[in-house]
Amino acid sequence: MPASGRIAFAERRWEDAFALFSEADREQPLSLDDLELFAKAAALTAHEDVGFALLERGYEACLAQGDELRAASAAFWLGFRLSSLGEHGRAHAWLARSAAIADRHGDCVVRGYLLVPGIHRLLLARDNEAAYRDAMEAAAFGDRFEEADLSALGRQLAGRALIERGDVAQGMSLLDEAMLIASADGLTDLGRGLVYCAVVGCCQRVFALDRAREWSAVLDTWCTSQSQLGLFNGTCRVHRAEILQLGGSWSDAIVETRRVNAGKPDQRELALADYEEAEIRRLRGEFEEAGRLYESASGRGLDPQPGLSLLRLAQGEIASAVGGIRRVVATTVSPLGRAQYLPALVEILLAAEEETGEGAPSGRAGRLREAPSTGTSTLGEREREREPETRDPDTREPDTLAQARDAAAELGAIAATFGTPMLHALALNASALVTLRGGDAAAAVPLLTEALDAWLALAAPYPAARIRVALADACETLGDADGARLQRDAARRVFESLAAAPDLVALGGRRAAEPEAILSARELEVLRAAATGRTNKEIGTSLGLSTRTVDRHVSNILTKLGVPSRAGATSYAYEHGLIRN
């Protein structure tokens, strides 16, 4: 029976190996070699508790046989995995046991592995110099002892440290080295999965879209080739969904988020999947479902920003949108972390400035013409610590416009530091929109054109279409009617292909559509009731909904139909036969 388990393990049939080793172990305790394979199969199939118990057995068995370094390795992996799951007390105890043994043996590979948890802490503390030093030392341990897992892991961490301090070119070079080592023979599948997921996540954090696409395809191929893989599969799907969304494959992206549940996802993976699907639902105008998914992501421990604030903006809840995005920007410190939120801050502040014409955002909920932006919000780490710098109180611009200008300038500085094409596109996008809203259409056109070229080069159709709408506005302001028409027509074709309902409404492209193609079944019920003159409270009573829920439905209906008021919605209802005279 152990032989069958070994064969299944060699063929990467992880669930089969787990089941076969389990059965064999019940009949007769496994040898130490088989016990280690059993523990690895448990880890790769996300049988965490069983895996921990097996590592503990392995640790004791190694000590009993006098193989201390093998015991130290088992203790390290126990502590490292427990730490990643947030069980820091047990993790510290096992890592301390591993370190005590390693110290007795002097120069050994386990000492290189024991550097890894500390490197993660240094990165979290933003001590990138120390993190880089220790990561390169860990990689050197791996090279010296021919331990490919550690060689790749050390380079990946060193590359991340360099990127965080702004040395993107050298950092990406180290990430590429790590991936090449991980792609070759010699790594364990556990080590390979750790490196693959970490490198793709790092590329997305620094907005290195080309590398993220390239290495995400490698990760996807690796995961897909192992149908019984439980660990890493959820993270792989989330990474892929984000890349598909930016590339305009929204339906495929939703499929990927749904596939997260096919494995054995942890709460973080489920939260990220909820967030990614919520982003697409928001962009398609499915606001109720988007709100539910953002709430689900929050319930699983993920801050649903900037998506939730962008949803509130789309629903006309300006004060809520401004408050949410200001909070997350004010409490995020790292430049790459702030770059996740600054584009949304610019969009929301410009919408607030247009709505109110002054500094303070209005609390009135109404339909807004949103400022074009990328419409996307890359998932990244959320580090928070201090307030941003104080703004100049003597500026003559309206307060929200001045703050939007400052946010765009900060985004430009971050793009200059890190230098990736997508960051450059985001910075151009923000600067162009601020310039246009400031009233200088002639100065905005070159920036808008450059931003459009940048998005097209990145094969990102939706943000390109959004910037085309702004370019059309600038052309119209300058008297170029043909130019404005061409840009709007090109944008409309993209919005129609993506079913981006709110953007089509803004262009006037959805009024002729059938109501069932625009509104959900519940929204149709609310519209029929509202058209009879009933108040929101009365509608809520008749449909078994709270008044607040009805308020939200009415706001969604006005946005989707492209009408400014309940009277306009009532006219729409009669025109489309929803109410009989």
N, C-alpha and C positions, 0 to 999 in steps of 0.2 A: 504493500500500500504506500509506504513512503516513496518508493520508486515512481509510482504513478503521480504522486504529488510533485516530484522533481521534474518529471517530463512536462507536466502542465505548467510549472513555473518557467521552465526553459522556453516553452512556447508562448509565454505571456498570457496564458489563460488564468488570470489571477483568481477569479471566483472558484474555478475548478480546483486550482492548487490549494486554495484556502479550505475548501470542503474536504478534499482528499487528505490533507495533512491533519485536519480536525478529526477525521475518522480514524486515521492511523494512530494519532496521539491518544485517543480514547482506548484503543486496543493495547497499546504499549507506548510508554514514554519515548518521545523522539530523541534521536541523537542530537548533539549540540549543533552540528551543521544543518540538519533538517529543521531544528528549532529556529535557527536564524532565518531560513527560507520561509518558514511558517509566519514568523513575525513580519517579514517584508511583504508577504502576500496579504496579511491582515492590514498593513498600512496602506497598500495600494488599492485595497477594496474598501477603505474607510471603516474597517471594523476596529475603531480606536481602542475601546476598552480591552478587547481581546489582545490587540497588539501590545498594549502597555503591559498586560499580564505576562505575555510571552517574553518581552524584553527583560522583565524582572526575573523570570525563570532563567533566561539565558545568562544574566548577570551573575546569579547565584551559582549556576552550573560552571561558568568560567572560573569563578573564584575557587570552587571545589576542585577543579582540575589544575589550579595553579596558574591559569592563563590570565594574569592581571590586565594586560593591555586590551585583550578582547573584552574583558569585563568593563574596562573604562570606556570602550567604544559603545557598548550596550547602554551604559549609564548616560553617556553623552546624548545619544539619540532619544532616550527616554526624556531627558531634561529639555532638549531642544524642541521636541514635538509638544510636550506639555506647555512650554512657554508660549508657543505659537497659538495654543488654545486658551491662553489666559490663566492657566493654573500655575501661577508664579511661585507659590510656596513649595509645591512638590518639585517643580522644575529646578528651583534653586538648590534643593537638597540633592537631587540626582546629579546636577552639574558639579556640585561641590565634591561628591563622591568620585566622580570621574577625574576632577582636577587633582584630588589627593593621590590617586593612583598614578596619574601621569607625572606628577612632580617627583615621585619616587623613582621613575624610570628615565628622567632627564629628557634628552632630545628624542621625541617620538611623535608620530603623526597625530595622536589624540590631542596633543598640545596645540596643534594647528587648528583642529576642529573647535577646540574650546575658545579660540579667539572670536568665532563667529557670533555668538550671542552678544558679546561686548561691542562688536562692530555695529550690530543693529541698534544698540542703545546709543552709540555715538552718533549714528545717522539721525536718530530721533532728536537728539540734543543739538543737532546741526553743527557738530564738531567734525566737519568734513575732512580736515587735515589729518586728525588722529584716526578717523575711520579709514581713510585711504592708506595710511601707514600700516595699520593692523591688517587690512584686507590683503595688501601685497605680501605681508609676512605670512598670512595664511596660505596664499597661493604658492609661496616659496616652499612651505612645508609640503604642500601637495606635490610640487614638482620633485622635491628631494626624495620623497618616499614613494613616488610613482602612484599617488592616490588621485586619480583623475577627477573624482567627485569634488575633492577639496580644491584642486587646481582651478576648476571651472567656477566653483562657488566663490572663491577668493577674488578672481578676476571680475566676476559680475558685481560683487560688492564694491570693489575698488572703482570700477567704472561708474557706478551710481554715485559714489562720493565725489568723483571728479565732475560729473554732470551737475550735482547740487551746488558745487562752488563756481560753476560757470565755464568749466573747461570741457565743452561738449565734444569737440573733435577727438581729444584723447580718451575721454570717457566712452564714447561710442566705439572707438577702436578696441578698448578692453571688453566691452560687451560683445562685440563681434568675435573676439578671441574666445570668450567664454562659450558662446554658442557653437563655435567650431569644435571645441573640445567636447561639448555636450552632445553634438551630432555624431561624433565618431564612436567607435567601439571603445569599451573600457569603463564607461560609467555604469553605475547601477541605475535602474529605472527610477528609483526614488530621487537620486541626485539629479538625473536628467530632467525630471519634471520640475524640481525646485528651480533649476537654472532657467529652463524655458519660460516658466511663468513669470519669474522675477525680471528677466530681460525684456519680455514683451511689455510688462507693466511699467518698467522704467522708460522704455521708448515712448509709451503713451503719455507718461507724466511730463516728459520734456517736449511733447508734441512732435516727435520725430516720426511722422506718419509713414514715410517710405520704409524705414526699418521696421516699424510696428507691423505694417502689412506683410513684409517679407518674413519676419520671424513668427508672426501669428499664423501664417500658412504652414510653417514647419511644425508649430505646436499643434495646429488642428490636424495635420496628417498623422502626427504621433498619437494623439488622443483617439482619433478615428480608427487607427489600426489596432486598437486594443479595446474591443467592445466591452470587456469586463473590468475596465479601469474605473475605479470609484473616486480616487483622489485626483485632483488637478482638473478633472473634466469640467466642473462648473466654472472654474476660473477661465479655462480655455474658451468656453462658450461666451462668457461675458466679454472678454477681450474681442472676440470675433464679431459679436453683435455691435459693439461700438464702432468698429472699423467699417462694417457693412452699412451702418446708419449714415456715417459720413459720406460713404460712396454712393448713397442714394438707393441702396437695396433695403428699403425699410421692411418689407414683408419678410425677407430672408432674415433680417435682424431679429424680428419678433420670434421667428421659428427658433433661432439660436437661444434666445432667452427662455423659451419654453423647454428647450432640451436640457437646461440646467437641472430640472427636476428628474431627468432620466437617470442621473447618477445618484450620488449620495452627497448632496451639497450641504455645506455648513450654513449657518445663519448669514454670514457675510456674503457668501456667493448668492444666496437667495435675495438678499437686500439689493445687491448690485444688479441682479437680473430684473427685479421689480423696477428699479430706477431706470434702466435702459429702455424697458418697454414703456414706462410712463412718458419718457421723452418723445417717443414716436407717437403715442396716443395724443399727447399735447399738440404736436406739430400737425396732426391730422384733424384737430378740432374735437377730439373725443375727450372733452374736459372732465366729465364725471369719472370715466375709467382712469384717466391720468391721475386725478386726485386720489382715487382709491389706491393706486399703485405707489404713489409718493408716500401716502400714509403707511402703507405696508412696509416700504423700505425704511421709513423712520422707526416703525415698531420693531424692526430687526436691527436697529442700532446705527443706521446710516443717515447722515444729515442730507435731506433731499434737496439741497441747494446746488446750483442755482435754478434747477428745474421748477421747483415749487413757486419761486418768485416770478419766473417767466409765465407760469400758468396763471397766477393771480393777475399779472399784467394783461394777458389775453382775455381774462374775464372782466377786465375793467376795474379791478380792485387795486387802485394805484397805491394807496397808503400801505396796504399789506405787502405789495410787491417791493416798494421802496424800503420798508422796514426790514423785510427778510434779507434782501441782498446787502443792505448796509451792515446788518449784524454780522453776516458771515465774512464780509470783506474786512470789517473792523477787527475781527478776532482771528484772522489768518495772517501769519507772519512771513513764511518763506516765499520768495519770489515766484517759484513755480506753483505753489499753492494759490497765491493771489491771482496768477494768470488764469486759473480755472474760473474765476468769478468776475474779473474786471470787464470782459466783454458784455456780460449780462448787466452789470452795473451801468455801463454806458447806455445800453439800450433802454433800460428802465428809467434812468434819469432823463434821457431825451424825451421819452414818452410823457413823463411827469411834467417837464418844462413845456411841452406842447399843450398839454391838457390844461395847465393852470396859468401859464404865461408869467409865472413868478417862482420864487425859490421854494416855498413850502408846498409839498404835494397835497392834492385835494383828497378828501376821503370819499368823494362821490364815486359811485360805481356807474360807469357808462362805457359805451363802445369807443375804443381808441383806435386810431390809425397807428399801428406799432412802427417804431423805427426798425428798418431792416438790420438784421444781424446774422450771425452764423446759424442761430437756431439750435445749436448744439452745446452741450456742456460736458466736457471731458471729465471722466471720473479720475480723481487723483487723491492723494493723501490730503487730509484736512488738518493742518497744524494751526493752532490758535494761540495767541499770547497777548498782543497789545493793540492799542488804537493806532490808526494810521496818522500821518502827520497832520497838523492843524492847517486848514486852508486860509488863504489870504483874505481877511475880512474887507479889504479895501477894493476888491475887484468890482468893476462896473457891470459885469455881466450878471444876468439872473443867476441865483445861487445854484440851481440844479444844472444849468448849462455850464457854469464854471466848474462844478464838481465832475461833470461828464468829461470836460476837457482835461482836467487833472488825471482822471482815471485812464483816459486814452493815452496821455503822455507817459504815465507809469507803465502801461502795457507796452508802449513803444520802447521804453528803456529796458524792460525785461526781454523783449524780442532782440534788442541789440546785444544784450549780454549772452543769451543762449543761442541765438542765431539759427533756429530751425525754421524751415519754410512755412510751416503752419502757424507758428508764433508770429512770423512776419505778416502773414495774411490776416491774422486776427488784429494785429496792431494797425495795419493799413485800413482795415474795415472800420475800426473804431474811430481813427483819426478822420477818415473821409466823412463819416456820418456826422461827427461833431462840426466839421467845417461846413457841411451843407446846412445843418440846422442853425449854424451861426449866421447864415445869410449870404455866404460867399460861394455861390454856385460855380463861378468860373474857377476858383481855386480848388473846389471840391472835385471837379470832373477828372483832372489827372490822377488824383488819389483814388477815386472810385474805379477808374479804368485799371489802375495798377492792382487794386484789390481784386477786381474781377479776373484779371490775368492770373493772379496768384491762386485763386480758388479753382480756376479751370485747370491750372497746372497740377493741382493736387487731386484732380478728378473728384471734386466735391460739388455736385450739382445744386444742392439746395442752398448753401450759403452763396453760391455764385448767382443763383436766381434772385435771392433777396437783395444782393448788391445791385443787380440790374434794375430793380424797381427804384432804388435810390438814384441810380444814374439816369433813369428816365425822368424822374422829378427834376434833376439838375438840367437836363436837356430842355425840358419844358420851360423852366424858368428862364433859360437863355434863348428861347424862341425857336428851338430846333424840334418842331413837331414830329418830323419823320424819325429822328433819332430816338425820341421818347417812345414812339409807337413800336419801333423795332425792338427796343429793350424790353418793353412790357410784353410784347408778343412772345419773345424768347423766354421770359420769366414764366408767363402763363403756361407754356408747354411743359415746363419742368414741374410746376405746381400741379397740373392736371395729371401728369404721369405718377406723381407721388401721392395724389389725393390729399394735398395740403390745403384743406378746406378754408382755414382762416386767411391764408394768403390769397386764395382765389376770391374770397369775399372782398378783401381789400382792393383787388383789381376789378371788382364788379363782374366776376366771371361765374358766380354760382346762383344768381337770382332766378335764372330760368330752370334750374334743376328741380326735380320732384322733391317734395319735402322728405319723403322716406329715405332719399339718398343723402340728406343733410343732417337730419335730426334723429336722435335715438327714439325708441318707442316711448320711453318715459317723457322725453321732451315734447313729443307730439301730444301726449295727454295733457301736459301742462299748457301747451300753446292753445289747444282747443278750449281748455277751461278759462285761460286768460282772455281769450277772444270774446267770451260771453260777458266780460266785465267783472268777474269775480276778483276779489283781492287775493294777495298771496296767502294770507291766513286762511281764507275760505277754501282756496285750492288745496292747501295742505291738509285741512280737515277732511275734505272729500276724498283725497288720494292717500290718506294715511301718512303724510310726510310732515316734517317740521317746517316752520316758516322759513328758517334759514336755508334748508335744502331747496325749497321752492324759489327763494331769491337767487340761489346759484343756478338753478335751471333756467330761470328767466334771463339772467345775464348771458348764459351760454347760447340761448336761442337768439338773442339780439345780435351776438357776435357772429354766429353761423349764418344767419339770414342776411346780415349786412344792413340791418335797419336800426335807426337811432332810438326807437321808443316802443312802448307797448302798442301804441296806435299803429305804428308801422307793421308790427308783428300781426296785429289784428287784421289789417288790410291783406297781408300775405295769406293769412288763414282763409279768408273769404275768397281770394283770388284762386287759391289752389283747392277749393272744395272741401276744406277741413270743417267748415261751418256752413250750414244751409240757411238761406234767408227765410 
